[in-house]
């Protein structure tokens, strides 16, 4: 039985890269340098976006969750 993953709104290029990485991991084969470059660039962009956001107040989140 196959597991279905919801990918609504997911970029087809990102999904293809994930599939290729999973295949490389399963086969224990070297990762294509172009694939490695794309994934690293995407990770760098996401890291930059996260650094620009204000820090999350975990204590406040826990407090709010307890009140609900």
Residue, then its C-alpha position, 0 to 999 in steps of 0.5 A: x500500500x502506497x503512502x500518499x503525501x499531500x502536495x497542494x501548492x508545492x513547486x513541481x521542481x522542488x518535488x522532483x528534487x526531493x524525489x531525486x534526493x530520495x532515490x539517491x539515498x535509497x541507492x546510496x549513489x552520489x548526488x548530481x552536482x546540479x541537484x546539490x546546487x539547487x537544493x543548497x540555493x533553496x536552503x540558503x534562501x529559506x534560511x535568510x527568510x527565517x533570519x529576517x523574521x522576529x524570534x518566536x516566543x515559545x513561552x507565550x505560545x505555550x501559555x496561549x496553548x494552555x489557555x485554549 
